[in-house]
Amino acid sequence: MTRFFYLALGLMLVLTPLLLAQKQKQITDDTIRDQVMVKLANDQDVGGMPIDVDVRQGVATLKGKVRNDKQKSKAEKLAKKVKGVTGVTNQLVISPD
C-alpha cells in the first residue's frame, strides 16, 4: 500500500510541472498582442502614442512614433513584462513632432 502511495506521489511530482508548462504554451500571439497593447495604453509615459504591435511566435514587434528615447525604452520594457513575450523587436522611431 505504501509503495503505491509513493509511486502515485512520484508520478504527480513529475507530471504536474509538465502539465503546467503545456498550459502556459497555450497563450496565443493574439492574446499577447492584446495584453501588450493594454499595457502600453495604460502607461502614463507611452499611452496615447501611435504604437503598433505585431506578435509572431511570442516575439513582439513595436512600430510607430514616440517623442523621445525614454518613451522608446519604456515601451520595450513594458512589452517584455507581458506573459508569453519571448522577445521584443523595437522598431519605434523617435520623432519630437
PAKETOR-182637 format. One record per residue: residue in three letters; y, z, x of N, C-alpha, C, O in turn. Coordinates in nm, 3 decimals, always signed. Example, Ala and Ser with C-alpha at 12.3 -4.5 7.8 and 13.67 -1.06 7.14 Angstrom:
! PAKETOR-182637
SITE|ALA|-0.569|+0.780|+1.319|-0.450|+0.780|+1.230|-0.330|+0.780|+1.320|-0.332|+0.846|+1.424 $
SITE|SER|-0.225|+0.708|+1.285|-0.106|+0.714|+1.367|+0.003|+0.787|+1.290|+0.114|+0.804|+1.341 $
END
This chain:
! PAKETOR-182637
SITE|MET|-0.120|+0.000|+0.083|+0.000|+0.000|+0.000|+0.126|+0.000|+0.087|+0.221|-0.074|+0.059 $
SITE|THR|+0.127|+0.083|+0.191|+0.246|+0.087|+0.276|+0.263|-0.042|+0.356|+0.375|-0.083|+0.386 $
SITE|ARG|+0.151|-0.106|+0.390|+0.161|-0.235|+0.460|+0.229|-0.338|+0.372|+0.315|-0.414|+0.418 $
SITE|PHE|+0.191|-0.340|+0.246|+0.253|-0.434|+0.151|+0.402|-0.406|+0.139|+0.483|-0.499|+0.136 $
SITE|PHE|+0.438|-0.279|+0.133|+0.579|-0.241|+0.122|+0.657|-0.290|+0.244|+0.765|-0.348|+0.230 $
SITE|TYR|+0.603|-0.268|+0.363|+0.673|-0.310|+0.484|+0.677|-0.462|+0.498|+0.774|-0.518|+0.549 $
SITE|LEU|+0.572|-0.528|+0.452|+0.571|-0.673|+0.454|+0.679|-0.728|+0.360|+0.753|-0.819|+0.396 $
SITE|ALA|+0.687|-0.673|+0.239|+0.788|-0.716|+0.142|+0.928|-0.687|+0.195|+1.017|-0.771|+0.183 $
SITE|LEU|+0.947|-0.570|+0.253|+1.077|-0.534|+0.309|+1.116|-0.629|+0.422|+1.231|-0.673|+0.431 $
SITE|GLY|+1.021|-0.661|+0.508|+1.046|-0.754|+0.618|+1.084|-0.892|+0.568|+1.175|-0.954|+0.622 $
SITE|LEU|+1.015|-0.940|+0.465|+1.048|-1.071|+0.408|+1.189|-1.071|+0.348|+1.263|-1.168|+0.363 $
SITE|MET|+1.223|-0.964|+0.281|+1.358|-0.956|+0.224|+1.464|-0.958|+0.333|+1.567|-1.024|+0.319 $
SITE|LEU|+1.439|-0.887|+0.442|+1.537|-0.883|+0.551|+1.552|-1.019|+0.618|+1.661|-1.053|+0.665 $
SITE|VAL|+1.446|-1.097|+0.622|+1.452|-1.230|+0.683|+1.513|-1.332|+0.588|+1.593|-1.415|+0.629 $
SITE|LEU|+1.475|-1.327|+0.462|+1.518|-1.430|+0.367|+1.659|-1.411|+0.314|+1.726|-1.509|+0.282 $
SITE|THR|+1.707|-1.288|+0.304|+1.839|-1.262|+0.247|+1.950|-1.335|+0.324|+2.032|-1.402|+0.260 $
SITE|PRO|+1.958|-1.324|+0.456|+2.064|-1.398|+0.527|+2.052|-1.549|+0.510|+2.154|-1.619|+0.503 $
SITE|LEU|+1.931|-1.600|+0.503|+1.913|-1.744|+0.484|+1.965|-1.789|+0.349|+2.029|-1.893|+0.338 $
SITE|LEU|+1.938|-1.711|+0.246|+1.985|-1.745|+0.113|+2.137|-1.734|+0.104|+2.201|-1.817|+0.039 $
SITE|LEU|+2.195|-1.635|+0.169|+2.340|-1.620|+0.169|+2.408|-1.735|+0.243|+2.511|-1.785|+0.200 $
SITE|ALA|+2.350|-1.776|+0.353|+2.406|-1.887|+0.430|+2.400|-2.015|+0.348|+2.494|-2.095|+0.352 $
SITE|GLN|+2.293|-2.036|+0.276|+2.281|-2.155|+0.192|+2.384|-2.152|+0.080|+2.442|-2.256|+0.046 $
SITE|LYS|+2.407|-2.037|+0.023|+2.505|-2.024|-0.085|+2.646|-2.055|-0.034|+2.724|-2.117|-0.106 $
SITE|GLN|+2.678|-2.014|+0.088|+2.811|-2.038|+0.143|+2.834|-2.186|+0.168|+2.948|-2.232|+0.162 $
SITE|LYS|+2.731|-2.262|+0.195|+2.745|-2.404|+0.223|+2.775|-2.485|+0.097|+2.806|-2.603|+0.106 $
SITE|GLN|+2.767|-2.423|-0.018|+2.787|-2.495|-0.142|+2.935|-2.514|-0.177|+2.966|-2.571|-0.282 $
SITE|ILE|+3.025|-2.468|-0.093|+3.168|-2.489|-0.118|+3.199|-2.636|-0.093|+3.172|-2.688|+0.016 $
SITE|THR|+3.254|-2.702|-0.192|+3.281|-2.845|-0.179|+3.416|-2.869|-0.110|+3.501|-2.780|-0.103 $
SITE|ASP|+3.432|-2.989|-0.060|+3.559|-3.028|+0.002|+3.673|-3.020|-0.099|+3.785|-2.982|-0.064 $
SITE|ASP|+3.645|-3.056|-0.224|+3.750|-3.049|-0.328|+3.795|-2.905|-0.351|+3.914|-2.879|-0.369 $
SITE|THR|+3.700|-2.813|-0.351|+3.734|-2.671|-0.369|+3.817|-2.621|-0.252|+3.915|-2.550|-0.270 $
SITE|ILE|+3.777|-2.659|-0.133|+3.851|-2.618|-0.013|+3.993|-2.674|-0.019|+4.089|-2.604|+0.011 $
SITE|ARG|+4.006|-2.802|-0.057|+4.138|-2.865|-0.067|+4.226|-2.788|-0.165|+4.342|-2.759|-0.135 $
SITE|ASP|+4.171|-2.757|-0.281|+4.248|-2.683|-0.381|+4.294|-2.548|-0.328|+4.407|-2.507|-0.351 $
SITE|GLN|+4.205|-2.478|-0.257|+4.239|-2.346|-0.205|+4.346|-2.355|-0.095|+4.433|-2.269|-0.087 $
SITE|VAL|+4.338|-2.458|-0.012|+4.441|-2.477|+0.092|+4.575|-2.507|+0.025|+4.677|-2.451|+0.065 $
SITE|MET|+4.575|-2.593|-0.075|+4.700|-2.628|-0.145|+4.764|-2.504|-0.209|+4.885|-2.487|-0.203 $
SITE|VAL|+4.682|-2.420|-0.270|+4.734|-2.297|-0.333|+4.792|-2.205|-0.227|+4.899|-2.148|-0.245 $
SITE|LYS|+4.720|-2.190|-0.116|+4.767|-2.101|-0.008|+4.902|-2.151|+0.048|+4.991|-2.071|+0.074 $
SITE|LEU|+4.914|-2.282|+0.065|+5.040|-2.338|+0.116|+5.153|-2.322|+0.014|+5.264|-2.284|+0.049 $
SITE|ALA|+5.123|-2.350|-0.112|+5.225|-2.342|-0.217|+5.276|-2.199|-0.237|+5.393|-2.180|-0.271 $
SITE|ASN|+5.191|-2.100|-0.215|+5.230|-1.960|-0.237|+5.297|-1.896|-0.117|+5.339|-1.780|-0.125 $
SITE|ASP|+5.307|-1.968|-0.007|+5.368|-1.910|+0.112|+5.519|-1.931|+0.109|+5.567|-2.039|+0.073 $
SITE|GLN|+5.594|-1.828|+0.148|+5.740|-1.836|+0.142|+5.798|-1.931|+0.247|+5.908|-1.982|+0.227 $
SITE|ASP|+5.728|-1.955|+0.357|+5.780|-2.043|+0.461|+5.752|-2.191|+0.434|+5.838|-2.276|+0.458 $
SITE|VAL|+5.633|-2.223|+0.385|+5.595|-2.363|+0.368|+5.583|-2.407|+0.222|+5.564|-2.526|+0.194 $
SITE|GLY|+5.593|-2.314|+0.129|+5.586|-2.350|-0.012|+5.699|-2.445|-0.049|+5.814|-2.423|-0.011 $
SITE|GLY|+5.667|-2.551|-0.121|+5.769|-2.648|-0.160|+5.783|-2.764|-0.064|+5.851|-2.862|-0.095 $
SITE|MET|+5.720|-2.755|+0.051|+5.723|-2.866|+0.147|+5.626|-2.974|+0.100|+5.521|-2.943|+0.043 $
SITE|PRO|+5.661|-3.102|+0.122|+5.572|-3.211|+0.080|+5.453|-3.226|+0.175|+5.452|-3.313|+0.262 $
SITE|ILE|+5.352|-3.140|+0.155|+5.234|-3.142|+0.242|+5.114|-3.190|+0.161|+5.082|-3.137|+0.055 $
SITE|ASP|+5.049|-3.293|+0.214|+4.927|-3.345|+0.152|+4.808|-3.291|+0.231|+4.812|-3.282|+0.354 $
SITE|VAL|+4.703|-3.256|+0.160|+4.583|-3.201|+0.223|+4.464|-3.289|+0.187|+4.441|-3.320|+0.070 $
SITE|ASP|+4.389|-3.327|+0.289|+4.264|-3.401|+0.268|+4.155|-3.323|+0.342|+4.177|-3.276|+0.454 $
SITE|VAL|+4.039|-3.309|+0.279|+3.929|-3.234|+0.342|+3.805|-3.321|+0.345|+3.765|-3.377|+0.243 $
SITE|ARG|+3.746|-3.333|+0.462|+3.621|-3.406|+0.483|+3.527|-3.318|+0.564|+3.557|-3.282|+0.678 $
SITE|GLN|+3.414|-3.285|+0.504|+3.312|-3.202|+0.570|+3.372|-3.073|+0.627|+3.336|-3.030|+0.736 $
SITE|GLY|+3.462|-3.013|+0.552|+3.521|-2.886|+0.591|+3.643|-2.894|+0.681|+3.708|-2.792|+0.705 $
SITE|VAL|+3.675|-3.012|+0.731|+3.792|-3.028|+0.818|+3.912|-3.068|+0.733|+3.911|-3.173|+0.668 $
SITE|ALA|+4.014|-2.984|+0.735|+4.135|-3.008|+0.656|+4.236|-3.086|+0.740|+4.267|-3.047|+0.853 $
SITE|THR|+4.286|-3.195|+0.684|+4.390|-3.273|+0.750|+4.520|-3.253|+0.673|+4.527|-3.277|+0.553 $
SITE|LEU|+4.623|-3.209|+0.744|+4.754|-3.185|+0.685|+4.848|-3.299|+0.721|+4.864|-3.332|+0.838 $
SITE|LYS|+4.909|-3.360|+0.619|+5.005|-3.470|+0.641|+5.129|-3.441|+0.559|+5.123|-3.379|+0.453 $
SITE|GLY|+5.241|-3.488|+0.608|+5.367|-3.470|+0.536|+5.477|-3.429|+0.630|+5.467|-3.445|+0.751 $
SITE|LYS|+5.584|-3.374|+0.571|+5.701|-3.336|+0.649|+5.731|-3.187|+0.632|+5.718|-3.131|+0.523 $
SITE|VAL|+5.772|-3.126|+0.742|+5.821|-2.988|+0.742|+5.952|-2.988|+0.820|+5.983|-3.083|+0.891 $
SITE|ARG|+6.028|-2.880|+0.806|+6.162|-2.876|+0.869|+6.161|-2.834|+1.015|+6.252|-2.870|+1.090 $
SITE|ASN|+6.060|-2.758|+1.056|+6.060|-2.708|+1.194|+5.918|-2.678|+1.242|+5.822|-2.684|+1.165 $
SITE|ASP|+5.907|-2.644|+1.370|+5.778|-2.617|+1.431|+5.712|-2.492|+1.373|+5.590|-2.483|+1.363 $
SITE|LYS|+5.795|-2.396|+1.334|+5.742|-2.272|+1.274|+5.664|-2.305|+1.146|+5.556|-2.251|+1.124 $
SITE|GLN|+5.719|-2.391|+1.063|+5.652|-2.429|+0.939|+5.524|-2.509|+0.968|+5.423|-2.492|+0.900 $
SITE|LYS|+5.529|-2.593|+1.068|+5.412|-2.672|+1.106|+5.298|-2.580|+1.150|+5.184|-2.596|+1.106 $
SITE|SER|+5.330|-2.485|+1.236|+5.228|-2.390|+1.284|+5.177|-2.301|+1.171|+5.057|-2.274|+1.162 $
SITE|LYS|+5.268|-2.257|+1.086|+5.230|-2.169|+0.975|+5.134|-2.240|+0.880|+5.037|-2.180|+0.835 $
SITE|ALA|+5.161|-2.365|+0.848|+5.074|-2.442|+0.759|+4.933|-2.453|+0.817|+4.834|-2.439|+0.744 $
SITE|GLU|+4.925|-2.476|+0.945|+4.794|-2.487|+1.011|+4.720|-2.353|+1.006|+4.601|-2.349|+0.975 $
SITE|LYS|+4.790|-2.246|+1.036|+4.728|-2.113|+1.032|+4.678|-2.078|+0.893|+4.569|-2.023|+0.877 $
SITE|LEU|+4.758|-2.110|+0.791|+4.717|-2.081|+0.654|+4.592|-2.160|+0.616|+4.501|-2.107|+0.553 $
SITE|ALA|+4.588|-2.286|+0.655|+4.472|-2.369|+0.623|+4.346|-2.315|+0.691|+4.238|-2.315|+0.631 $
SITE|LYS|+4.359|-2.269|+0.815|+4.244|-2.216|+0.888|+4.185|-2.091|+0.823|+4.067|-2.062|+0.840 $
SITE|LYS|+4.267|-2.018|+0.748|+4.221|-1.894|+0.685|+4.138|-1.916|+0.559|+4.073|-1.823|+0.510 $
SITE|VAL|+4.139|-2.036|+0.507|+4.067|-2.064|+0.382|+3.916|-2.071|+0.409|+3.871|-2.134|+0.504 $
SITE|LYS|+3.841|-2.004|+0.324|+3.696|-2.001|+0.337|+3.640|-2.142|+0.324|+3.672|-2.214|+0.229 $
SITE|GLY|+3.558|-2.180|+0.420|+3.496|-2.312|+0.418|+3.562|-2.411|+0.513|+3.504|-2.515|+0.544 $
SITE|VAL|+3.683|-2.379|+0.559|+3.751|-2.468|+0.654|+3.688|-2.449|+0.791|+3.683|-2.339|+0.845 $
SITE|THR|+3.640|-2.560|+0.847|+3.577|-2.554|+0.979|+3.671|-2.603|+1.090|+3.644|-2.582|+1.208 $
SITE|GLY|+3.780|-2.667|+1.050|+3.878|-2.714|+1.147|+3.999|-2.769|+1.074|+3.994|-2.799|+0.955 $
SITE|VAL|+4.110|-2.783|+1.148|+4.233|-2.836|+1.089|+4.290|-2.942|+1.182|+4.307|-2.920|+1.302 $
SITE|THR|+4.320|-3.058|+1.124|+4.392|-3.163|+1.195|+4.534|-3.163|+1.142|+4.559|-3.198|+1.026 $
SITE|ASN|+4.627|-3.123|+1.227|+4.766|-3.106|+1.184|+4.844|-3.231|+1.220|+4.880|-3.252|+1.336 $
SITE|GLN|+4.871|-3.314|+1.119|+4.950|-3.436|+1.139|+5.088|-3.425|+1.074|+5.151|-3.525|+1.041 $
SITE|LEU|+5.133|-3.302|+1.057|+5.265|-3.279|+0.996|+5.374|-3.328|+1.092|+5.362|-3.312|+1.214 $
SITE|VAL|+5.478|-3.385|+1.036|+5.591|-3.437|+1.113|+5.711|-3.347|+1.089|+5.740|-3.309|+0.975 $
SITE|ILE|+5.780|-3.312|+1.198|+5.899|-3.229|+1.186|+6.018|-3.320|+1.158|+6.050|-3.411|+1.235 $
SITE|SER|+6.083|-3.292|+1.044|+6.198|-3.371|+1.001|+6.299|-3.276|+0.939|+6.278|-3.230|+0.827 $
SITE|PRO|+6.410|-3.246|+1.009|+6.506|-3.148|+0.959|+6.577|-3.189|+0.829|+6.647|-3.107|+0.770 $
SITE|ASP|+6.561|-3.312|+0.785|+6.628|-3.360|+0.664|+6.579|-3.283|+0.543|+6.624|-3.309|+0.431 $
END
